Amino acid sequence: MRQVVLDTETTGLEPTQGHKIIEIGCVELIDRKLTGRHYHQYIKPDRVIDQGAIDVHGITNEFLDDKPRFNEITDDFLAFVDGAELVIHNAPFDIGFLDWELKCLDRGLGKMEDYCSVLDTLVLARQMFPGQKNNLDALCRRFGIDNSHRTLHGALLDSEILADVYLLMTGGQTSLTLSSHQDFLNAGKQNAGIRRLKRSTPLKVIRANEQEQADHVAKMEKIRDIAGKVIWDNVS
């Protein structure tokens, strides 16, 4: 399974008002493992960047003055993402901009859905943590991901962080996962020489005394009074 974690930075919030993409960052996952392949491009927008946007990502028109325009990078970008599942945080924003850029080229390139499927991690996070903050910084705190180096938004940096967040959200390891069944078999062969030591004496079983049993019953009664039931009641 090939996935591409994607993020963009823009001149403002609304493409229909003439705002443009100024940075695209992507990292590749295959079978839920980071491959090290990435796509990163700054883009000259031919319009002034809103100051509010600069405050978020720190990218200025002067910095982008010698960068290629979107029509110059389109083919390489589409070749990188073609056939993948895009993993995006708040996907409607990024996909909306990408679709608008493709439309403005007037080359009949269609929409992003013609090249990729999309998984929105913001929707996933809201399902997992309803009523809580689910922006990227909040998810990093929740999953113990160090993003202290993220002083400003950046498309490539944010896509790398989102890749870690996504893998943890969906229950996978980011670095130690065995890549295939053959890897599993090889690991088993490497451990085949491990010898288990036999215990000379059985494990000692320590049973609760009468006072400890009475304390336990009293504690269960307190829980039962508050909650109405105790889950251990159903354990035989």
Disulfide bonds with the S-S distance in Angstrom:
none
